[in-house]
Amino acid sequence: MSRSIPVCSLAFALICASTVLASAQVSSSQTESNATPATTSPVAYIYVSSASSLTSGQLRAYSVSSAGALTAISGSPYQTNGVNYLALTGSWLFGVANQDTDIESYSIAANGALKWKATYNVTPPGPGVISIYLDHTGSTLYADFYTTNNDFLSFSINKSTGQLTEVGDLPGGPPDNSPVNFVGNNVYAYTSSCYHFGPEIIGVERAGNGTLSYINNLNYSLPAERSGGFYCPWRAAADPTNHVAVAMEPLNPNWDQDGAWQLATYTVGSTGNLTTHSTYSNMPTVAVGGVTDYRMSPSGKYLAVGGSTGLQIFHFNGANPITKFTGRLTSSPINQVYWDNSNHLFAISSSAGRLFVYTVTTAGAKAAPGSPHAIANLQNLIVLPK
């Protein structure tokens, strides 16, 4: 029962709708029985939200071993008011709850255990919060709030209590689930959208107090489409320096899909403008259907791409074209992907009710012990590397 709102072409809309709304009927106890006890200190903690209704659900917490095995943390699962979207710093986890109108704060103990501390009610009128995320320092929480368009809300975080204070509201973003992604300097961040088939890349600039403003006269170009149509971009993923990957759906002049989605790369200049050498011929195609989420590894060497028909990993090469690394790792529809700092890739499939864990090396990707893990009513995933 995910409440994500991906941007889709008309040809892909029905697939997205069926994927997003499906809920797997799998007993959650299978996850704990598949978990393999860690034999060393954990390399990460991961948190997974699930909800049986808009106001009732659970947060599951696991430690991750060096082999990628999961062990349920004492006290997990935690009962919630329907927590959905997740974000975290080293000591605080935030979740959108109560029909997407509240942001709840949970303290994270040294062993990864959670404890509720505070609730912030998002007061602007509208359907609700559709994603939350932080800057690289973890000092500012951002929420995409869906009104007529997207408002990018900015919140300071009281590091002692977890209480949020709104410090900024930037209106006029795309009316879809399009969180911005910060490049290495923690100043410029990007996303993209194709709402009503109007392709655009959006760039924002972060001020010292954490508030956002649009980059003035953002300069960029989109690759030419092979049939004289255009590319519909969606979201962005930044590497640790100054490069951004953008997934693009090719559409012909009749606005019909014209082949598989492709992956472009952009370089961020000193003033935030974007340049690219990506073309139809050098952008790789994906083998996972319509793209639903993609994320850069912490090293910037790999790009994980989830889609309506699976999960795939690519080599990310900075300003040079992205290249293929693996084929499809699973055929299950993937809603969200995340990395830790120890070469583990995590992915969730709401419709299949599965949490996948892979260990990624230069030789490829291998399923971790116990993977995939069965969890019913999956919503979102977040990872805390150690």
C-alpha positions in Angstrom: 0.0 0.0 0.0 2.8 2.4 -0.9 1.8 6.0 -1.3 4.7 6.9 -3.7 3.7 8.9 -6.7 6.1 8.1 -9.6 5.9 10.1 -12.8 5.0 7.8 -15.7 4.2 8.1 -19.4 0.6 7.2 -20.4 1.9 3.8 -21.6 3.5 3.1 -18.2 0.8 4.6 -15.9 -1.2 1.4 -15.5 1.9 -0.6 -14.6 2.8 1.9 -12.0 -0.6 2.0 -10.5 -0.9 -1.7 -10.1 2.7 -2.0 -8.7 2.2 0.8 -6.2 -1.2 -0.3 -4.8 -0.5 -4.0 -4.5 0.1 -5.5 -1.1 1.7 -8.9 -0.6 -0.1 -11.5 1.6 3.0 -13.0 3.2 3.6 -13.7 6.9 6.1 -11.2 8.4 7.4 -14.0 10.7 9.3 -15.5 7.7 11.7 -12.5 7.8 12.8 -13.2 11.3 13.2 -16.9 10.6 15.3 -16.2 7.5 17.6 -13.8 9.4 21.1 -15.1 10.1 22.7 -14.1 13.4 25.6 -11.7 13.0 29.0 -13.1 14.1 30.8 -9.7 14.1 29.9 -6.1 14.8 27.2 -4.8 12.4 28.2 -2.8 9.4 24.8 -1.1 9.2 21.3 -0.9 10.6 18.3 -0.9 8.3 14.7 0.1 9.0 11.7 -1.0 7.0 8.2 0.5 7.3 5.0 -1.5 6.7 1.4 -0.5 7.2 -1.9 -2.4 7.2 -3.8 1.0 7.0 -3.1 4.7 6.7 -2.9 5.0 10.5 -1.5 1.7 11.7 1.7 -0.1 10.9 5.1 -1.3 12.1 8.8 -0.3 11.9 11.2 -3.2 11.6 14.9 -2.7 12.6 17.7 -5.1 11.6 21.5 -5.1 12.1 23.5 -6.1 9.0 26.6 -8.3 9.2 29.6 -8.0 7.0 28.1 -10.8 4.8 24.8 -9.0 4.5 22.9 -11.2 6.9 20.1 -9.6 8.9 19.4 -9.9 12.6 16.3 -8.4 14.1 17.1 -5.8 16.7 15.6 -6.3 20.2 12.2 -4.6 20.5 11.5 -4.8 16.7 9.0 -4.5 15.2 7.8 -1.2 16.7 4.1 -0.3 16.4 3.5 3.0 14.5 0.7 5.3 13.4 1.1 4.2 9.8 4.7 5.4 9.3 5.6 5.4 5.6 8.4 7.5 4.2 11.7 7.4 6.1 14.9 9.5 6.6 17.7 9.4 9.2 20.8 10.9 10.6 23.3 9.1 12.8 21.1 9.3 15.9 17.6 10.2 14.7 15.1 8.4 12.4 12.2 10.3 10.9 9.0 8.9 9.5 5.9 10.3 7.8 2.8 9.1 9.6 -0.9 9.5 10.3 -2.1 9.7 6.7 1.0 11.7 5.6 0.2 14.7 7.9 2.8 14.1 10.7 6.6 13.6 10.8 7.6 11.5 13.8 11.1 11.5 15.4 12.7 8.4 16.8 16.0 8.3 18.7 18.4 5.6 17.5 20.3 3.8 20.3 23.8 2.5 20.0 22.5 -1.0 19.2 20.1 0.4 16.5 16.9 0.3 18.7 14.3 3.0 18.2 12.3 5.1 20.7 9.6 7.6 19.7 10.4 11.1 20.9 8.4 13.8 19.0 5.7 14.5 16.4 5.5 17.5 14.1 2.2 18.2 12.4 2.7 19.5 8.8 0.1 22.3 8.7 -0.1 23.6 5.0 -3.2 22.5 3.2 -2.9 19.7 0.8 -2.9 15.9 0.4 0.3 15.5 2.5 4.0 14.8 2.6 5.2 12.6 -0.2 8.9 12.1 0.7 11.5 13.2 3.3 15.3 13.3 3.1 18.3 15.2 4.6 21.3 17.1 3.4 24.8 15.5 3.7 25.4 17.0 7.2 22.2 15.7 8.6 21.3 19.1 10.0 18.3 19.9 7.9 15.3 17.7 7.1 13.5 18.3 3.8 9.9 17.3 3.1 8.2 17.3 -0.3 4.7 18.5 0.5 2.1 18.0 -2.3 -0.3 20.9 -2.7 -1.2 22.2 -6.2 2.5 21.8 -6.9 5.3 20.5 -4.7 6.5 22.6 -1.8 10.0 21.9 -0.6 9.8 22.3 3.2 12.9 22.8 5.3 13.2 21.9 9.0 16.0 22.4 11.5 16.5 19.4 13.9 16.9 19.7 17.7 19.6 17.2 18.2 18.7 16.7 21.9 14.9 16.2 21.5 14.4 15.3 17.8 11.8 18.1 17.6 11.5 19.8 14.1 11.2 23.5 13.4 10.2 24.7 10.0 12.7 27.2 8.6 11.7 27.4 4.9 9.0 26.7 2.3 10.0 26.7 -1.4 6.8 26.4 -3.5 6.5 25.6 -7.2 8.2 22.2 -7.5 6.8 19.4 -9.7 3.6 17.8 -8.3 5.0 14.3 -8.0 7.4 12.4 -5.7 10.6 14.1 -6.8 13.0 14.6 -3.9 16.2 16.6 -4.8 19.6 14.8 -4.5 22.6 16.8 -3.2 25.9 16.6 -5.0 29.2 16.5 -3.0 29.4 20.2 -2.1 26.1 20.0 -0.2 25.0 23.2 -1.9 23.4 22.2 -5.2 20.7 19.5 -5.5 18.7 18.2 -8.4 15.7 16.3 -9.5 13.7 16.0 -12.7 10.1 15.6 -13.8 7.9 15.2 -16.8 4.5 16.3 -15.5 2.0 16.5 -18.3 4.8 15.6 -20.6 6.7 18.8 -19.8 10.3 17.6 -19.3 12.4 19.6 -16.9 15.4 19.3 -14.6 15.0 21.2 -11.4 18.0 22.5 -9.5 18.0 24.1 -6.0 20.7 25.8 -3.9 21.0 25.3 -0.1 21.8 28.3 2.1 23.8 28.1 5.3 20.6 27.9 7.4 19.4 24.9 5.4 16.7 26.7 3.3 16.4 26.1 -0.4 16.1 28.4 -3.4 15.9 27.7 -7.1 19.1 28.0 -9.1 18.7 31.2 -11.1 18.4 30.5 -14.8 19.5 26.9 -14.6 21.2 26.0 -17.8 21.0 22.4 -19.1 20.1 20.4 -22.2 18.3 17.2 -22.8 19.6 14.6 -25.4 17.9 14.5 -28.8 15.4 11.6 -29.1 16.0 9.2 -32.0 12.6 9.6 -33.7 12.2 13.3 -33.3 10.3 13.0 -30.0 11.7 13.8 -26.6 13.0 12.3 -23.4 10.9 12.4 -20.2 13.3 12.6 -17.3 12.5 11.5 -13.7 14.4 12.2 -10.5 18.2 12.3 -10.2 21.0 10.5 -8.3 24.2 12.3 -7.4 27.7 10.9 -6.9 30.0 12.1 -4.1 31.6 14.8 -6.3 29.8 16.8 -9.0 28.0 14.4 -11.3 24.3 13.5 -11.6 22.6 10.5 -13.2 19.2 11.1 -14.7 16.8 8.3 -15.9 14.9 9.2 -19.1 12.0 7.6 -20.9 12.1 8.1 -24.7 8.9 9.2 -26.3 8.1 9.5 -30.0 6.3 12.6 -31.4 3.0 11.0 -30.6 4.0 10.7 -26.9 4.2 6.9 -27.1 7.1 5.1 -25.5 9.9 4.7 -28.0 12.1 1.9 -26.5 13.5 1.2 -23.1 14.4 3.8 -20.5 18.0 5.2 -20.7 20.5 6.7 -18.3 22.1 10.1 -18.8 24.9 11.7 -16.9 25.5 15.4 -16.1 28.4 17.4 -14.7 27.6 20.2 -12.2 29.5 23.4 -12.8 30.6 26.0 -10.2 27.4 28.0 -10.5 25.1 24.9 -10.6 24.6 24.7 -14.3 24.6 21.2 -15.9 26.5 20.0 -19.0 26.3 16.6 -20.6 27.8 14.4 -23.4 24.9 12.0 -23.2 23.3 11.0 -26.5 20.8 8.4 -27.6 23.6 6.2 -28.8 25.8 6.3 -25.7 23.2 6.2 -23.0 22.6 2.6 -21.8 19.1 1.1 -21.8 17.7 -0.5 -18.6 16.3 -4.1 -18.5 13.9 -3.4 -15.6 10.9 -1.9 -17.4 9.7 1.5 -16.2 12.2 3.0 -13.7 10.7 3.4 -10.2 13.9 4.3 -8.1 17.6 4.6 -8.6 20.5 5.4 -6.2 24.2 5.9 -6.3 26.6 3.8 -4.2 28.6 5.8 -1.6 31.7 5.4 -3.7 30.0 6.7 -6.8 31.1 3.7 -8.8 27.8 1.9 -9.0 24.2 3.0 -9.9 21.4 0.7 -8.7 18.2 1.0 -10.8 14.9 -0.5 -9.7 11.9 -0.8 -12.1 8.6 -2.4 -12.8 10.2 -5.7 -13.8 13.3 -5.9 -11.7 16.6 -4.6 -10.4 19.9 -3.9 -12.2 23.3 -2.4 -11.4 25.4 -0.1 -13.7 28.9 1.3 -13.6 28.8 5.0 -13.0 31.8 6.7 -14.7 31.5 10.4 -13.7 31.2 12.6 -16.8 31.7 9.6 -19.1 28.7 7.5 -20.2 27.2 5.0 -17.8 27.9 1.4 -18.6 26.1 -1.9 -17.9 27.4 -4.1 -15.0 24.8 -6.7 -14.2 21.7 -8.1 -15.8 18.4 -8.3 -13.9 19.0 -9.5 -10.3 15.3 -10.3 -9.8 12.2 -10.0 -11.9 10.1 -8.7 -8.9 8.9 -5.1 -9.2 11.2 -2.9 -7.1 9.9 0.2 -5.3 13.1 1.5 -3.5 16.8 0.8 -3.4 19.5 1.8 -0.9 23.2 1.1 -0.2 25.4 0.8 2.9 29.1 1.6 3.1 30.1 -2.1 2.9 29.1 -3.0 -0.7 25.6 -4.1 0.2 22.6 -3.2 -1.9 19.1 -3.3 -0.4 15.8 -3.3 -2.4 12.2 -3.7 -1.5 9.3 -5.0 -3.6 5.9 -4.0 -2.1 3.9 -6.2 -4.5 6.0 -9.2 -3.8 6.4 -8.5 -0.1 10.2 -9.0 -0.3 13.3 -7.3 1.0 16.3 -8.2 -1.2 19.9 -7.9 0.0 23.0 -8.3 -2.3 26.7 -8.1 -1.8 28.3 -6.2 -4.7 31.9 -6.8 -5.7 33.8 -6.2 -8.9 32.8 -9.7 -9.9 29.1 -9.0 -9.7 26.2 -9.1 -7.2 25.4 -12.1 -5.0 22.3 -12.6 -2.8 23.2 -12.3 0.9 22.4 -15.1 3.4 18.6 -15.3 4.0 17.7 -13.0 1.1 15.0 -12.4 0.0 13.2 -11.7 3.3 9.4 -11.8 3.4 7.6 -8.8 4.9 3.9 -8.0 4.3 2.6 -4.6 3.4 6.0 -3.1 2.7 6.2 0.7 2.5 9.7 2.1 2.6 13.4 1.4 3.5 16.2 3.4 4.9 19.8 2.4 5.8 22.2 3.7 8.5 25.8 2.7 7.6 28.2 2.2 10.6 
